[in-house]
Amino acid sequence: FIYNHDLSSKEISAYAVLIILPFFAFIIRFIHVVFYNFDYTFNFVYSAVSLSLIIFYINVQNISIKESAIDNLTGLGNKTAFHRDLHNEFSDLDSCGVVFMDINNLKVVNDTYGHEAGDDLLIILGKSIIKNLNSSIFSYRYGGDEFLVIIKNCTKAEVYEFEELWLNTLYELNENANHKVNVAYGTAFKNGSANVDDLIAKADKDMYYHKRGKGENYGKKLISK
């Protein structure tokens, strides 16, 4: 799942009502005036327009709320989105997978090449995640250089599948990048009732375990090319 500015089906339906209600109201008024020589539909037209304006106002507010949950640099959800989804999306799971990512040496890149170069790293990592999302996958910029992917009601194989697709995408994006993204990551999975906070802690621990060069999978868990 990606947080962006695309209209949802509910928003599109609401805007359709915004247009259709006044349109049909005016058509009915026109028919009565032209063919029946009387007009008692003013109140109906007024009500339709008023209702449309209310719908428009509600949608503007909803879009503002949605945009406030977006990280503007990467297009992923931010911490606000995560805490909202924690209660709305992850409260009753049959299974869950988590991938926790951390960009290495972001401060060094910022200090050496400037913050624009550091922003490029964040954008590349965000793109590599976005290109592999579906309706069951939620993604967030969890902190300054930390990214979080949550896959709900999945199998362990689906977590590995996302991991593989994401890494291949990151490799491809790195090929043409002026500054390559060096990222450490960890994974966690729970079959059955899953607590997302616990899985995040496990994935975070796994990420730091491999970031420090421990374990057989160190080379796999530390990506720089």
Buried (B, 14 or more C-beta within 10 A) or exposed (E): BBBEEEEEEEBEEBBEBBEEBBEEBBEBBEEBEEEEEEEEBEEBBEEBBEBBEEBBEEBEEBBEEBEEBBBEEBBBBBBBBBEEBBEEBBEEBEBBBBBBBBBBBBEEBBEEBEEEBBBBBBBBBBBBBBBBBEEBBBBBBBEEBBBBBBBBEBEEEBBEBBBEEBBEBBBEBBEEBEBBBBBBBBBBBBEEEBEBEEBBBBBBEBBBBBBEEEEEEBEEBBBEE
